[in-house]
């Protein structure tokens, strides 16, 4: 389910024995809004004096939110590669988005926990505030994320 607090409260109130599982789609969707888009806007604002670079970043929203495997057109793949090479903060947020998805590949909770700890440490060390905030939010909901195992 989605990580929205109201959903969580309703399930806990009416289905006391239910095990909450936060799904990949909703977690990555939230990551896109709370991390990728926030970093993209912050970087565009930082580049306000460089109109050309700012325009490239401002026009990259859907390219950055799309799954890597769904970037099919050659021109989009080239554009994504150039964008990530030119902006370290966007590249870090994008790479950690793809890496986070692998958490749902695990079927053993111990292995998933080890993977989570590595991902979390990378996110916290990134010095990217929206990413750090999101990682802390996920940490608080880790049991519901690991429930998929």
N, C-alpha and C positions, 0 to 999 in steps of 0.2 A: 504494500500500500504506500501511499504518499506519506511524507514525513510531517504533514500539517498537524499541528498540535490538537486541533479539534477532532480529527479522525482518531488519533491516538487515544484521546480521552473517552470518546464514544465506545471504541472497542474495549478498552479496559473496564468501562462501566457496565457494559451489556454482555460482554463475552469474557468473563474473568479468566477462564482457562485457555483462551486463545493465545497462540504464540504470534506476536507481531513480526512481520517480515517486510522490510523496506526493499522495494524492487529496484533493479538497475535503472530502468527507464526514469523513474521519478527522481532518484538521486542524481543522475547525470543531467536531467533537465534542470534541477535546482542548481547544480554546479554551473551550468551554462549561464543562467541568469545571475547568480550571485558572485561568480568568479570571472568567467570568460568575459561577459559583457561589462562588468565593472572595471576590470583591468583594461579592456579595450577603450572604454570611455575615458578612464584616467590617463591612459597613454595619449589619446587624441588631445585631451586638454593640456597635457604637458608639452605637446608639440604645436601649440597654438601659433607660434611665430614661424613655423615651417609649414606653410599651407599645403605643399605637395605631399609631404610625409603624413600630415594630419588627415588629408583626404583619403589616402591609401588605408589608413587604420580605420577611419570612420566607415568606409565602404566595405569592411571585411566581416561584419557581424555574422552573416549567415554562413560564410565560408568557415569561420572559426567554430561555429556551433554544430556544423555538419559532422557526421561520423567520417573518419578518414577514408574508409572504404567506399563512401558515397561521393567522394570528390573524384568524378570520372573524367571530366573534360580536361584535356591537356593544359589548356590555358589556366584553369582553376588550380590544378596541381602545381604549376609553375608559380602562380601568384601566391599560393599558400606557402610554398617553400621559401620564396623571397621574403614574404612577410615575417615568417618565423625566424629567418636568418637575420633580419634587420632589427627585430625587437625581442630582446632577451626575456622580458617580463611576460609578453604574450606567449613566447615559445615555452616557457616554464609552465604557465597555466594550461596550455594546450597539451603538453606532454603528460602532465599529471592527470589531466582529464582522461586521456587514453589509458594511462596506467591504472587509474581507479577502477575502470571497468573490469579489469582482470580479477578483482576481488570476488566477483560472482562466478569465476571459473572454478573456485575451490569447493570441494565437497566435504573436506575435513576441517572442522573449526579451528584446530590448532595451527594448521598451515595457513588458513585465512587470517588468523590473528597475527602470525609472524609477518605476513605480507602487509597487513594493515599497519603494523607498527613501523615498518620501513617507509610506507607511503606517507604516513602521518609525520614522521620525522623530516622527510623531504619537504613536505608542505610547510611545516613550522619553520624550517631553516631557510625557506625561500625568500623571506623578508617581503613578501607580497601580502599586504594586510587582508584583502578580501579572501585570499586563499587560506591564510592562517585562521581567519574567523570561520570559514566553512569547515576546515579540518576539525576545529574545536567543537563545532555543532555536530559533526558526524561522530566524534568521539563520544559525545553524550548519548548518542543513539546506536552505539556499536552493537549491543545485544540484538537489536532488531535488524541490523545489517548482516550480522553473522548467522542469524536464524535460517537464512537460505541454505546453509550447509546441511 
